[in-house]
Amino acid sequence: MTTSDPDPSVSPDEPPGTLDSSASKGLLAHRGFNALFWTQFLGAFNDNLFKNALVLTLTFGGASQAGMTPEQLVAMAGGVFILPFFLLSAFAGQLADKYPKGLLIRYVKVAEIGVMVLAAVGFLFESTVVLFLTLFLMGLQSALFGPLKYGVLPELLPLDKLVGGNALVEMGTFLAILLGTIAGGLLIAAKAAGSASVGAAAICVAVLGWLSARRVPRGDAAAPDLRIARGVVRPTLGLLAIARQPPSVFNSILGISWFWLLGSCVLSLLPGLVTKHLGGDETVVTYVLALFSIGVAAGSLLCERLSFQQLELGLVPIGSVGITVFLFDVAFNLGPASVGGSELSIQALLATSAGVRVSISLSLFSIASGLFIVPLYTLLQERSDPQGRARVIAANNVANALFMVAGSLLLMGLHAMGAGIPHILGLLALLNLAVAVYIYTLIPEFLFRFICFLLAHVLYRLRVTHREAIPMTGPVVLVCNHITFIDWLVISAACQRPIRFVMHHSFLKLPMSGWFFRAAKVIPIAGAKEDPEILEAAFARISEELEAGEAVCIFPEGKLTPDGQMHPFRSGIERIIDRTPVPVVPMHLHGLWESIFSYYKDKRPFRRIWSRVRLTVGNPVAPEQVSASGLEEEVRRLGGLGGATRAADAPAAIAR
């Protein structure tokens, strides 16, 4: 039986459970997550219903205050909404860590009802002061709710559902933004009853949000003994200090914040893009906003499907490349600016080649944005300390607000210099490319995971059995049979946490790829007769990594299989565990013997492309029970091997 034959350990009617590509399947039936999803959806809907109704009132209602023009008031509105994120994010993060998040969510949604009553009063009496006070209180509520919604997700969902949960939340948020914006515009357009309709709708939605929040589980406090610091500056700086550990979390915050800077700039440019360069009317503005929102929602769900129930950082580079390419394409396909009136409807716009091209590119740009943002949010939740997770998310909110303000200042400066919309979009695409290169140079893990993703799901079809046996935290040693030069990449693709692989020191000295092995924090090793100093340094480094709580993977055969057979395990694993007693997880890798990366003699280019590769994970072995012979026997058992059975024949052995 060849390696591309069906896996007999898996039912022919369904894919392996650990690679179910629909991680969000059943999530909306999960009571706690369902309640959080609709609470967030209704809150985002209400925010944008109110904000768009306010902007249209200021713009077309001739509102003025203290001599300010409607345009100045609209610009001021953005600052009023963002201000609470600077003032209260530190307090919000501490509050969410000290008290049960589910309980606080209910209190926040009760407060939203009162805020929406104030909004109704403001619209009814056409009071700009009351409406701006309402906007500030809405920003305050959002600043309080942010650490709660993202902080409670890991408490509601297991880790293998966290990507799906984040994808659904992002999808729902952007759809709510779109629907709330449209609803606000439609309601306020009803001249006589518009203001009353907006106020009534906002109150009703707030009540529905409160009813949904009542179903969110109360939960337990993450850090009940935390003392809440007073002030603004010092607690905020404290947030950023917490978010810097580990560095991957802080860098994810920077990546998320860059996305919001870029997204806010693009959204600000959309109305001018439509009216001045595409010749579209007001319905086309809504159309391109819909493309953006639906695209991000679709990209979020696509990210969930491509992640195979685990955090897949390899999608982040794909997203960043897509953002750059398609943003460039939008810029290059815009016509010259027109000073005339806009006339084209959606149907007329789509009858033009430029309209079709821009629509496709904007949609793909938005999908790429979803691929970029979901893994970063998931990493933020997974790798932050549970006792300080809400404060880390609050720090993310502060950084997001700072970057969005920077984006507004950047746009103001570019407009003042006379830059046109196509030039600004092109510059943003170039800046995104520069940021991507910087991030992937600073954090090689993203590029490393990208290569692993391509290998496991594009070049091959990786199936993982019993993935959950690999602990997500704490020290552990992984042992596996050794078939090819890429075994370590396949294992990395199958595991959600970073792994330190033990490899022959010569790999780190290769002129072209040595940097890659060093960036992956490979532990170099040599034979006792070859270089005893490197050998001793390897054992010391392995001990250090395990004591730091890392996962280390070794191939106890000590070499690639030259004949497709599994060879005896050496005693080095016993020395490692004697020095640092930790659990050992045995694994068996199958399906790569006839690939171009092995010692298989009959290698024909691309002969084994898209073939099925399987990693079977066994139960952890306690340190006191570890022996080289025992682990070898367990790895053979996982692969269905007996004696000197060839690795390529493992499926047949299992079938028997």
DRENVEX-668044 format. One record per residue: residue in one letter; x, y, z of N, C-alpha, C in turn. Coordinates in steps of 0.02 Angstrom, whole numbers, plus 50000, padded with zeros to 5 digits. Atoms other than C-alpha are relative to their C-alpha. Last residue first. Layout:
aXYZXYZXYZ ...
END
This chain:
r499995006949977498454969150461499834999650074 a500595003350026497894986650412499974992750021 i500574998149960499184994250526499384996249978 a499925003249936500574984450443499425001650046 a500175007050008499934989650274500054996350066 p500725000750006499935007650328499784992849992 a500384999349938501715006050393499264999449992 d500515005149997502474999350233499555000650061 a500474999150055503465015050189499434995050003 a500454994549984504285014650360499485000949947 r499844993850033505014997550320499495005450017 t500484998150052504684984050448500185006749971 a499664995450046506264979850544499545002049943 g499335001950022505404971950694500305005349956 g499755005749962503584976950698500674998049974 l499405003450024502864993450646500174994250045 g500215006650022501074999450669500584995949975 g499965000550073501725017250673499764993349974 l500404994650029501145020450851499994999749924 r500715001749992501815003350901499565005349969 r500165005350049503525007250829499264998250004 v500024996750065503545023550927499854994949945 e500624996150004503075014051085499945003549932 e500565004650007504445000951060499345003749992 e499965002950068505745014451031499414995349988 l500244995050047505155023451187500024997549929 g500724999449991505365007651291499705005149953 s500335005850030507075004151219499255000450006 a499934999750073507705021751255499634994249967 s499415003850021507015021651432500025000249924 v499674998950065505785033351517500614995449993 q500125005950042504695026751658500365000449933 e499735006049967505315038651793499904993749959 p499275000350001505055053351676500294993750030 a499724996849941503205049451647500764999250002 v499695005049957502765044851468500325003650059 p499374998349966501555056351376500244994450046 n500104997049934500235047651270500675001650032 g500175004549945500635044651088499895003750065 v499724998049935500585056250938499764995250053 t500405003049946500335049750761500345001450066 l499644999949937500995061050623499544997350054 r500375000649937500335057050450500495000150059 v499515000849947500885062550278499624999750066 r500244999449931499755060450127500564998550049 s500135006449969500485063849956499815001150073 w500695000549980500285081049880499824993150028 i500354993849984501975079649794499274998650014 r500405000949940502715062049803499665006550021 r500375006450000503355060649626499544999450060 f500724999049988503765079349618499604993450001 p500274993549978505505075949547499245000050004 r500194996350060505915057349536499665006550021 k500314993449991506865049649678499865003249933 d500384998750062507175030949658499635006650006 k499584999750060508555030149789499615001949938 y500315004650048507595034549948500345000849932 y499485003750033508815043850059499724994949951 s499755005949964507465056450105500584996949961 f499624997849943507005074250051500314994250040 i499354997750024506445069549875500455002150058 s499974993050021505015059649951500715001849979 e499884999750072504885040549954500045007249974 w499415003950019505115039550143500155000749925 l499494995950032503935054150183500594996049972 g500224997450065502285045650225500525003949963 h500065004650057502435041750411499815003849936 l500104996350062502995050850568500014995149942 h499785003650060502805042250736499805003849938 m500374998650061502745051550900500274995749944 p499775003550060503265048351081499555001649940 v500565001750044502915061851212500284996549938 v499785001250069504175062651355499404997749959 p500365005050040503735070151524500294999549929 v500614997150029505095079751618499644994549961 p500595004550005506535074651731499385003749976 t500594995749991508015086051689499384995749992 r499764993349981509715077551707499415004750014 d499675000649935509045059751709500215006950025 i500525000449948507845064651570500304999150069 i500374993749997509235070651455499504999950057 r499564995149968510355055751494499645006750008 e499995001749929508935043751454500435005050039 i500634997849971508625052451287499994998650075 g499974992949983510465050451244499375002650033 s500144998849928510305031551255500025007450019 r499404999449960510145028451068499825002350071 f499924993649967508545022450987500634999950042 p500034999749927508695007450872500115007150027 h499405002749968508345009750685499975001050076 m499894996349938506685012050594500564996650039 q500145003649938506815005250418500125004650060 g500725000049987506655015750260499814996350062 d500335005450036508415011150203499244999750011 p499725000950067509585025150252499624995149957 t500025007050021508525031150400500284999349930 l500555001650046509105048450445500024992649984 k499854999050071510275049050594499374998849960 g499354996750010510345048950784500195001249928 e499615004550044508965035950803500685003049986 p499545004449965508415046350954500374995049957 f500105006050041507685060450848500494994850026 i499405003550022507525074650972499794994049958 c500115006050039506185087651006500674997049979 v499405002050037506245100451146499854993649963 a500055006750029504715109551215500624998749958 e500085000950073505065124651325499914992749982 g500685001950018504735127551511499884999049926 a500374993950017506325137251550499294998649977 e500104996449937507015121851639499635006649989 l500535003549962506735112451477499865003550066 e500644998950033507715125351377499434996750038 e500214993149990509145125451501499325001349970 s500214999349930509255106451504499755007150014 i500655003549994509305105751314499735000850071 r500514995750030510685118951315499314996850005 a500114994449955511735108851437499455004649974 f500375002449942511505093051334499865005650050 a500695001650021511995102551177499594997550059 a500374993750004513525110251260499284998949980 e500154997949932514105092851309499615006650001 l500485004749970513955086851130499815002250070 i500664998350028514785102451058499474995550031 e500204993549972516255099551177499315002149975 p500315000749934516345080851136499785006750030 d499864993849965516645084350950499664999750068 e499924994650048516665069650829500205006550034 k499335000650030516975055350951500145005949953 a499504999749947515505060351062500704999649971 g499855006349968514405064050910500565000750051 a499515004050037513845081750875500114993550038 i499735005749964512405093050928500504996449954 p499505004050037511715110050880500294994550043 i499465001649954510095115950965500504995649963 v499795007050002508945124250837500594999050048 k499725001849935508325141350890500154992650005 a500475004849971507235143350733500234997450067 a500594996249983508255158950692499474995550033 r499854996149940509835148350699499395004050023 f499955004649944509105135650579500145003750065 f500675002449987508575149550460499994995350060 w500354994849961510255158350473499304997650019 g499805000349930511095142150417499635004950044 s500575001549956510065141750258500184999750074 m500624996950021511215149650129499444999350051 p499964992950019512985146750193499345003449985 l500134999650072512685130550290499965007349980 k499434996850034513495131750462499895000549925 l499994992949982511905128550563500575003749966 f500564996550033511635112050472500025007550014 s499814998050068513375106050521499455003849965 h499754993150002512905106250706500175002449930 h499285000250010511845090550690500255007149987 m499765001850067510095094250751500764999949998 v499305001849993509115095450915500244997349933 f499785006350029507465104350886500754999150009 r499284999750010506775117751003500244993249975 i499625005949980504885118250980500745001449987 p499325000350027503695133150973500384994050028 r499514996349961501895129051022500694999649967 q500194993049992500465124250907500525004250035 c500024998049930501195107850846499885007550006 a500515003749964500825099550679499915002450072 a500664998350028501755112350573499444996750040 s500164993149981503265110550688499325002149975 i500205000349929503225091650665499825007050025 v500665003349997503245093950476499754999850072 l500494995250024504675106450487499294997150003 w500104994949948505695094850597499495005249979 d500425002649946505455080150478499845005550052 i500524995249984506155090550335499534997650056 f499714993849977507845081950313499465005050023 t499764995250049506955065250300500325006250032 i500045002450069506475049250391500345004649950 h499674995050042506855051050577500054997449928 n499575003250050505745042450705500245005249951 c500325002150061505065053850841500504996149957 v499555004550036505405059751018499634997249940 l500345003750052504615075151100500524995549966 v499565002550053505305081351265499584996049951 v500155006650027504195091851377500524998349947 p499455003650033504315107351485499794993149977 g499585003949957502705117051521500534996149962 t499544996249959501315123351410500424995150041 m499934993350027500255116951266500495004350040 p500214994749955500515098751311500145006949971 i499424995549992500665087051161499785005750046 a499545003049952499315073751190500645004250009 e500104997249934498055085351105500464997050053 r499594994049991498775080750935499965002650072 h499894999349927497995063350949500475005950014 t500435004049956498155059850761500215001150072 v499735000949932498855072850643499494996250042 r500525002149953498575072750456500334998750068 l499835002349933499705082550340499384998250040 r500634999849963499295083650156500134996950068 y500275006449976500915087950067499325001050032 l499585005250029501655102149964499754993050018 v499974998750071500205113850004500414994749965 h500674999650028499615109150179499985001849925 a500495004849973501145103150274499335000049963 l499775006950003502535111250173499454995150019 l499965002050070501645127650142500194992649993 f500685000350026501175129050326500004997749927 c500315006149974502935124850385499304999149972 i499695005650037503655138250270499694993450023 f500244999650068502405150950341500294994249958 r500665003250001502795145250518499705000249930 f499915007149987504635149350491499334996349997 l499765002850063504205166150414500094992550007 f500534999350049503135170650566500214996949933 e500515005149990504405163350689499455000449947 p499955005150052505785174350615499464994650006 i500315006149973505185188750726500014994649946 l499984999649927506275204150696499744993650032 t499295000149982506605199950514500084999950076 y499775006850012504785194950489500754999450009 i500295004849952504185210950574500314993149990 y499734998749933505375222450478499754994750050 v499305002150001504955214650309500315000950070 a499985007350005503095216250348500724997450002 v500185002649933503275234350406500044992450000 a499434998749956504195238650244499874997350070 l499465004650020502845230250139500615000950046 n500195006749976501485239350237500534994949983 l499885000149928502405255850208499824993250029 l499285000449990502445252250021500184999750075 a499795006750020500585248450019500754999150010 l500215004649946500225264250120500214992949983 l499544999049944501245274349993499834995350058 g499365003050019500245266949849500525000650056 l500095007349996498625271149938500644996449981 i500035001749929499225289049966499934992450008 h499324999649973499755290849784500014998050074 p499595005650025498075284349723500715000150028 i500205006349969497165296449843500404994149972 g500655002650021498105311849784499874993250032 a499995006950026499525320049880499304997849982 g500305000550066499385339049894500004993049971 m499464999850050500605341250038499744999249929 a499734993250000499155345650153500565000949949 h500484995750035498305329450103500275007149996 l499965001650071499875319850151499515004249959 g499384997450028499975328650319500064998849925 m500044992750001498155325750361500635003049968 l500444997950055498305307550310499955007549995 l499675001450063499815305050422499585002149940 l499504994750010498955313750567500374999049934 s500374993950017497465302050549500475005849986 g500255000650068498615287050543499625006149977 a499434998950045499525292850698499794999549927 v499884992849999497845294050787500595001749954 m500534997150040497485276250730500055007749999 f499865001050071499185270650792499465003149956 l499434995950018498905278150964500154999649925 a500224993050002497175270550976500565004649979 n500444999250058497815253150930499795007349992 a499574999750059499235254851057499595001049936 v499644993649999498005259151195500435000849938 n500474994750016496875244751146500335006949999 n500125000250072498345232651143499515005549978 a499414996950031498815238251317499935000049924 a500094992849991497025234051369500605003849971 i500484997850051497265216951291499865007450007 v499655000250065498835214551395499545002449944 r499574994050003497885220451549500405000249936 a500434994250014496525207551514500415006449997 r500224999850070497825193851498499585006249985 g499924993150023498685197551664499755000949929 q500144995349946498205182251765500085007349979 p500724999549985498045171651607499845005150055 d500135003149935499855176051559499265000750017 s499984995449944499895180651375499824996250064 r499334999549970500355167351249500055005150055 e499705006349980498635161151198500645000950041 q500375003349947497675177551197500364993850026 l500044995549943498915188051099499654996650059 l499355000349967499265173450983500005004250064 t499975006549966497405172450943500664999250038 y500434999749941497325191150906500034993450039 l499674995549952498825189450791499595000750063 p499475003549963498105174050704500345004550052 v500265005249955496475183650667500564996250036 i500174997749933497285199550597499804994550049 f499464996849961498265194350444499815000850073 l499475005049989497055181850365500555002850045 g500265005049953495645194450391500514994650015 s500004996849934496675208150308499744995150053 a499325000549974496995196550160500055003150070 i499925007049981495105195250138500704998950029 s500375001049937494985214250140500074992850025 f499644996449947496335216350008499684998850068 l499435004349983495465202849905500445003350052 s500255006049966493825212649911500584995650022 l500194997949933494705229049869499744994050041 s499404998849961495575220649722499845002150072 i499665006349986493965213349654500615001150045 s500435004049956492985229549670500344993550019 v499944997249932494425239749599499584996050049 r499335001449975494515228349446500095002550072 v499945007249985492635228449418500674998550032 g500445001649945492505247349431500054992850021 a499704997549938494025250049322499584998350061 s499455004449982493325238649187500335002250065 t499354997450021491675248249183500554995350024 a499975000850073489965239849189500665002649972 l499785006750015490195237549375500004998549926 l499295000649982490095256349397500274993149981 a499614996650052488455257249302500754999450014 q500055003850062487665243949414500425003249945 i499615006249992488295252449572500004996049935 s500295004549950487635269249513500454993850006 l500075007150014488735281749422499684996250058 e500635002050030488385300249442499894992549996 s499995007350006489715309249542499314997749978 g500445003749955489815327849508500064992649989 g500714999950016491315335549422499604996050050 v500314994849960493015339049498499255000449988 s500494996050036493715322749436499695005150046 a500504996749958495285314249499499565004549957 p499814993349976496155303349370499445003250040 g499954995050052495625285049361500225006750028 l500434994249992496005272349493500115004949943 n500585000450044496755255949434499505005750010 f499814999650071498515258349500499405000049953 a499704993550016497945262449677500135000849926 v500534994949995496775247449689500285006749979 d500445000850058498165236049624499425005050001 f499674997250059499405242749751499544999749939 l500044992849989498155238949889500355003749943 f500674997850022497975221549814499885007450014 v500135001150072499825217649819499345003149979 t499564995750041500195225249991499824999649926 i500184993049986498705217550082500405004649954 g500634998450034499015200749998499795007250009 v499844999550072500835200650054499375001749961 s499644993750011500285204650232500205000949928 g500444994249995498955191050232500365006549985 i500445000350058500125177550168499545006150000 p499644997650059501425183050297499574999949937 v499874992849993500105181150436500415002749941 l500484996250040499485164250375500135007550002 g499794999950070501055155450437499525003749955 l499674993750015500575160650613500245000449928 e499585000850059499355146150621500295006849980 l499724993550018498605144750795500484999149942 q499444997949959497725127950792500225007049978 q500125000349927496095120250736500615001850042 f500055006949977496635117050557500004999450076 s499595000849939497195135050527499984993050028 l499325001650019496595135850346500454998750061 r499995006450038494765134750394500714997949983 e500195005549956494925148050530500044993349964 c499445001149954495875159650414499854994250046 l499505003850038494505157650284500604998450043 l500235006950004493245162950416500484995749961 s499975002849933494245178650455499784992750000 g499315001749987494515182150270500094997050069 a499855006150038492635181250240500724997850013 a500375005549969492315193850381500164993549964 v499655001649937493705205250316499654994150035 g499365003150015492945204250142500394998150062 i500135007050017491175207350205500654996449984 s500235003549940491745223350290499894992649987 f499485000249949492785229850145499784995850059 l499475004350024491535225250009500554999250053 a500235006949993490135232950112500534995149977 l499965001449928491105249150127499784992950013 v499305001449987491335248449937500124998850075 y499795006250033489445246849914500734998250015 t500245005549958489005260350041500234993349972 v499624999549938490095272549944499804994450048 v499365003450012489315266049783500455000550061 t500115007249992487585270849847500644996049990 e499975001949930488205288749873499874992550011 d500444996149957488605290849689500034997450071 g500595003349972490095284249593499585004650043 g500604996650024491285293749480499364996950027 l500435004950034492675281049510499365003149973 h499615004050047494075293349550499594994749964 k499534996350041493255308149638500334995849946 t500304994250033491655300749712500485003349951 v500605001550039492235283049751499785006149960 l499825004750053494025286549807499404998849954 g499674996250053493445301649905500194995749941 p500494995450031492205290950003500315004149944 l500495003250044493495276750025499495005049970 l499904998250070494945287250091499444997549954 s500074992750007494425287050274500045002249927 l500704998449992494155268150264499885007549992 v500355002250060495905265950193499265001750004 c499814995650056496685276450332499614998149937 s500344993649989495715267250469500165004949944 g500725000550013496245250550397499635006550008 l500105000950072498095255050388499264999949983 l499784993850033498145261750566499854999649925 w500534995149988497085247050626500195006949972 f500595001650040498255234650542499465005350009 w499864997950069499775243250617499404998749955 s500074992750002498995241250788500145002849931 i500724998549998498755222650761499895007649994 g500295002150064500585220750709499265001749996 l499774995350051501205231050857499704998349932 i500364993749988500135220750975500205005249948 s500675001150028500855205050896499575006250009 n499944999150072502595211850931499344998749965 f499934992850014502115213851114500055001349925 v500644996849986501475195951123500045007549983 s500465001650055503015188751036499325003350010 p499934995350056504135198051159499514998649943 p499415001150042503465188051307500025004749941 q499795006749983503345199051404499434995049989 r499355001450033503205216251326500254993050015 a500115002650068501335217051368500664998449965 i500285006849996501685218651555499964996949930 a499475004249972502815233751525499774992750004 l499535001350054501505241551410500584995650025 l500315004650048500205239851546500494998149946 g499985006749971501365247651674499694994849955 l499325002450011501585262651560500104993050029 t499955001550071499695264251562500694997649982 p500315006550015499655262551752500044998149926 r499615005649972500965276451766499664993349989 v499365001050033500105288551646500374993950027 v500065001750071498285287151699500684998149971 g499674995850048498085288151887499914997449929 r500354993950018497685275152017500405004049949 a499604993949995498335257452027499595006049977 i500104995650058497115243252057500375006550011 r500164993349975497805230752182499975004749940 l499694994450035497705212952114499785006750031 d499604996249951497175200052243500345006149969 p500434996649951495755193352134500385004350050 a499524997749950496925189551987499635003950055 a499345002550018495985179251857500525001950053 a499514994650007494265181751937500694997049985 d499614998649940493105167251905500495005749986 g499295001549998491735165251775500325001650067 r499694995149954490035173751766500754999150003 p499835002849934489515163751614500375005150042 v499285001349997488815174851473500184997450069 r499865007150011486925172651470500744998349998 r500225003749941486565189551550500144992549994 a499455000049952487585197551410499834996050063 s499505004950022486255192451284500574999450050 l500315006749993484895201451381500494994549979 w500005001649928486045216651397499704993150012 g499315001549981486365216751209500054998150073 l499865006850026484495215651175500714997950018 v500375004749957484235230751289500134992849977 a499645000349936485605240351197499664995150048 v499415004250011484795236051029500404999350065 c500225007050010483125242851090500604995349991 i500225002649934483915258851157499804992749994 a499415000949958484855261950994499824997250068 a499645005950023483285258850890500614998750044 a500385005949981482275271250992500374993649981 g499995000849928483605284750979499644993750023 v499325001949980483855282250792500034998750075 s499895006950021481985282350760500694997550021 a500365004349953481725298350861500124992649985 s499664999649935483055307150760499684995450051 g499345002950002482365301250594500344999850068 a499935004749944480515304350627500704997250006 a500414998149943480315319950521500134995750062 k499954993149976481745317850400499625001450065 a500724998849994481895298950379499915006750036 a500244997050063483715299950327499255001250001 i499954992749993484235297150509499755003549937 l500464997449950483545279450500500035007750004 l500705000650023484355274650335499525003250050 g500134995650057486075281350381499284999949979 g499974993149976486095273350553499845004949945 a500624998749962485505256750480499995007250025 i500554999350047486895256850348499355001950037 t499884994050039488235260350478499425001249952 g500154994349958487515247250596500095006649963 l500734999549992487465234250457499815006050044 l500334998450064489265237350405499265001150010 i499804993250020489975238250581499645002149937 a500394995349958488955222950630500185007249984 l500684999950027489685213350482499565004850040 f499994996150062491415218750538499324999949965 t499864992949987491115213150717499975004149936 g500604996749974490275196750670500105007450011 m500515000050053491745191350562499385003850022 e499804995050049492995196550695499505000549943 v500084993549969492035186850829500195005649951 l500714998249998491855171850715499885006850031 a500234998950068493705171450675499275002149999 n499774993350022494175173750857499765001649930 g500364994949961493095158850906500205007049980 g500684999650026493775148050765499595005350037 v499954996850066495555152050817499315000949970 l499884992849991495125148250999500065003749934 k500574996250028494305131450964500125007550001 d500095002050069495875120650986499395003349967 l499514997150045496315130751140499884998149928 p499365003549998494705126351231500475002849947 l499875004950052493375139951236500654996350013 l500605003350025492525150351370500154994149955 e500335003149943494045155551472499384996149978 p499635006149980495085158651316499714996650061 l500025005350052493685170251253500404993850021 v500435005549978493525179951418499994994349949 g499735003549943495025191151387499594994050020 y499445004150022494495196051211500314996050058 k500215004650053492765201651267500574995649976 l500465005249978493285208751435499854995049945 p499645005249963494835218251381499554994350023 g499495003250039493785227351248500394994650038 f500235006450027492245230751355500554996249963 l500125004849947492975244451466499864993049973 a499355001049967493725254351321499934994950056 s499605004350044492105251751223500684998650031 q500275006849995491095258851370500404995149957 l499845002649933492225274051381499764992850007 g499305001750002492075276751193500244997150066 m499955006150041490195275951211500724997749993 l500205005649957490295288351355500014993449961 f499455001249952491285300351243499834994050045 l499455003150037489995298551104500594998450046 t500185007050012488585301951227500564996349964 l499925003349935489455317851284499834992649993 f499285001049991489625322651100500144996850068 l499795005250047487755319851074500754998650008 v500225006549973487335329851231500234994349956 v499635001349938488385344651172499824993250029 t499325002350018487705343850995500404998250062 s499494996949958485915345051061500694997049982 e499484997650046484635341250926500555003750037 f499944992749990483275339851060500545003149956 l500674997149996482715322351005500035007650005 f500304999650067484445317350948499335003650001 g499604995750042485245321651114499725000949931 v500144993149979483835313951215500385005049956 a500674998350024483985297851115499815007150018 a499954998850072485865297651146499325002049971 l499714993450008485565299551334500065001849926 v500544995549981484425284351327500245007249993 m500434999350058485815275651231499385004250014 v499664995750049487055279251371499555001049939 g500024993049977485835272351501500325004749949 i500714998050006485615256251401499935007350021 e500144998250070487495254951380499285002349991 a499814993050009487715255351570499865002349928 v500514996149966486745239051583500145007549990 k500584999850045487915231951450499405003550033 v499854995550056489445236651553499395000749954 y500024993149976488705228751710500115005049943 r500714998349987488345212451618499935007350023 i500324999150065490115211851546499275002050010 l499874993150023490805214651722499675001449933 l500394995449958489965198751784500095007249976 g500705000650019490635188551640499565004750039 k500134996350062492385195351670499274999649979 p500255004650052492475189951852499785003749937 y500685002449988493455203351947499784995349944 k500155000649928495305207751968499314996850013 d499615005349969495885204251789499804998850073 a500195006450031494475214051705500414994250028 l500675001949977494695228651826499814993149975 q499945002249930496555229551794499334997550026 g499625006349998496275230051606500074997350070 a500425005450027494905243151620500354993350002 f500495001749949495965254451733499574994149977 a499635003049944497395254051609499534997850055 s499815006850017496205256751463500384996650057 l500295005249957495385271751548500224992949984 l500124998349930496195287951490499834993950044 f499394997749967496995282951326499905000950075 f499535005550004495525272451268500675001950031 p500055004549942494355285951334500484994149998 l499704997449938495055298351203499944995250060 i499375003549986494615287651050500285002050068 f500135007149990492775292851041500634996350021 v500415000949940493125311351068499894992650015 g499574999249942494525311050939499634998950065 g499545005749997493405303950804500455000350061 a500375005849975492055316750846500454993850005 m499965000049928493295331050824499664993850030 a499315001949982493495326950640500084999550075 v499935007150018491595327250620500704997550018 l500345004049949491515343650717500064992649985 q499585000149940492835351450605499684995950055 e499425004150015491855346650450500464999450060 p500185007149998490245353450525500604995549987 t500395002150058491105370350555499814992650008 m499695005350040491655375850728499544998149943 g499714997450062491075392850794500324994849956 a499424995749984490815386550971500355002349938 q499904999349928489645372950906500635004050010 s499394996449984488895370350735500055000850075 a499844999049929487605358750660500645004050007 g499774993249989487085361550479500175001450072 g500484996449960486045345750477500215007150016 f500564997550041486965338150330499495004050041 t499814998150068488695335150403499435003449963 l499524994549999488335335350590500135002649929 t500344994249970486765324750572500465006150000 l500464997350050487655313050450499625006150027 v499614996950054489095310850572499555003149947 l499724993749975487905307850718500395003649945 a500554995249994486885294850623500255006850024 n500174997850068488495286350573499425005050001 k499474995850028489125286050753499835002549930 f499984993349970487475280050828500515004549964 l500644996850013487215265350710500015007250025 n499974997250067489075261850719499345002949977 d499484994850005489115259750907499975003449932 n500254993949969487455250350907500505005749995 f500554997350041488045237250782499765006750028 a499684996950059489685234950876499485003049954 g499644994149978488705231951038500335003749942 l500494994649987487465220350954500345006450023 f500314998050063488855209650881499535005950010 q499534996050038489845209351044499695002649935 t499884994049960488355203451146500475004749963 w500554995450013487885191551005500065006450041 f500024998050070489585183151007499465005249987 l499494994950011489715183151197499985002649928 a500204993949964488055174151216500505005549988 n500584997250036488485161351081499795006650032 f499734996450057490185158651163499435003349961 g499604994349980489395154451330500265004049942 r500394994849967488005143651260500415006150018 h499704999849933489035133951134499705005950038 a500455003849957487835132250987500274999550071 l500584995849988488745146350898499464996350040 l499844994949951490335136150920499395004450016 g500345000949936489585120750836500145005550051 k500615004050004490825120850693499714998950070 s500554996249971492055134950725499344996149999 a499914999349927493535123350704499435003850032 s500504995249978492905118450532500025000650076 s499864993350025494435110750453499485005050020 d500654997650023494305095250562500085007349980 l499924995650057496145091050574499335001949971 t499554994549983496175083950749500135004649941 g500294995149954494625073750716500455005950013 p499775001049932495355065150564499755005550045 p499294998649993494255067750412500214998850071 e499854993649969492565059150401500755001050005 d500564995350007491705045050306500155006950029 p500034997350068493255034650274499465005249991 s500615002150034493505032950464499975002949930 v500504994850005495295036050510499404997449962 s500184998149931496555023250572499475005350002 p500475004749970496565015150402499805001750070 d499755001349932497325030850324499514995350034 p500374997549942496825030150143500314997850065 d500615003849987498195026450017499655002750061 s500584995950016499405040249968499354996350011 t500134994949949500835032150061499415004349984 t499594994050005500725016849952499825005150053 m500434994050000500005000050000500445006250000 
END
